[in-house]
Amino acid sequence: MSDRELPMPADECRVNPECLDAFGSVHYIPSKFGNILFIAIFGAVLIAQVGQGIKWKTWGYMGAMIGGTALEIVGYYGRIQMNIDPFEGNNFIIYLVGLTIGPAFYSAAIYLSISRIITIFGTGLSYLKPRTVTLAFIGFDIISLILQSAGGAMASMAEEGDKEATDLGVNVMIGGLVAQVAATSAFVVVCVMLAIAIRRHPEKLDYQYAQFRRTLKFKLFLWAIGISVFSILVRCIFRCAELFGGFDSSLANNEVLFMLLDGTLMIITALMLTAAHPGWTLGEYWHTATFHLRSKKAPVSTKLFPPSENSSQLELNSTEYARLPTEQGNSEYARLSVQQAQQAARYEPFRGQQA
C-alpha cells in the first residue's frame, strides 16, 4: 500500500495503533532481531543439509530438507520486509506462503525415513509395504501443500475489503493444514502400531539388522524423527487455530505465540533432522533399506554378510557370496531359526544378478 493511500505518512502510521490495525498487513511490527536470528539458524541448517546430502548421497532427503529450509528463510525474509514496510501487501504474501508450506517439505523428509525404519525393524511387522507407506504419506503431503499454497495465494491477492474472497482463501489454507494434521496423525498411528508389533512379535524382527538396531546412532535417529513429528503436529494445530478466526483475529496477530509455536518448533525440527542426519546415523543402511519403483537388481544387503571361514554354510547366492552359516559354533548365526533361514532364502531368485 502506498503512502498516498494512507491517512498519514507511513512512518507515523506504523507507530499509530489505530492506523496500523486498519492498514497494516498485521496488527504489529514484526521483530527485526527475532526474524534475523531465525534466518541465521535456518541458513546454517541449509548449509549443513547441502554438505551432508552431497557427502552421503541422500538426494531425496536433501531435496526435501533444502525445500523446507529455503521456504522458511524466504518467509522470515518477508517478515523482515514487513518490519520495514508493514503496508506492502507483497511482503505479507512472501511471509505467508513461505512459512505456510515450508513444513510440508520437512514432513516429506520424515516420510522418506519411515520406509527405512520399517525395513530395519522388519517388513513383516507392518501391514503395508515400506514403499506403500512412504508413497501414501508423500501423496497426502502433496495434497496438503497444494491446498495451502492455493489458499495463501487466494487470501493474499484478494482485493482490499473483499471479505468473501479473503475468507475463501483462508478456508482453503485451513483445509490444507487440516490435511497435514490428519496425515501427521495417521503417521503417528503407523509408528505406534509398529512399536506395538515389535513388542508383541519379536520373532518377526529382521535378524540382518539386529546389531544395528542396538546402536546409539539408530536410537538417536528414532528420537529425532519422533521429536520432529511432534513439533510439526503441534505447529499445524496452532496454525489451524490461528487462521480459523481470519487474519484479523487476536491469535493471528500474536507475534510471541507465532514465534514460539511456529518458528521455534520448526527450528527444533530442522535441527533434529540435521543433527541426526540419516547419512551418519543410518550410514549404508539408508541405501540398503531403500526401495525402488522398478528394480530387478538384487538387494544391496546381500553384500553385507560375507562367508565365514570357520563354519559350514548354506549357499544362497553363489554370485554375491551371501551365505547363511549353519554350524552351532558360529556365534553370530548360532541361533537362527528355521523361519529366519527361510527369510534369508528369499535372496535365491537374485542369483547371478549384480546388486
Buried (B, 14 or more C-beta within 10 A) or exposed (E): BEEEEBEEEBEEBBEBEEBBEEBBBBBBBBBEEBBBBBBEBBBBBBEBBBEBBEEBEBEBBBBBBBBBBBBBBBBBBBBBBBBEBBBBBEBBBBBBBBBBBBBBBBBBBBBBBBBBBBBBBBBBBBEEBBBEBBBBBBEBBEBBBBBBBBBBBBBBBBEEEEEEBBBBBBBBBBBBBBBBBEBBBEBBEBBEEBEEBBEEEEEBBBBBBEEBBEEEBBEBBBEBBBBBBBBBBBBBBBBBBBBBEBBEBEBBBBBEBBBEBBBBBBBBBBBBBBEBBBBBBBBBBBBBBBBEEEEEEBBBBBBBBEEBEEBEBEEBBEEBBBBBBBEEEBEEBEEBEEEBBEBBEEBEEBBEBEB
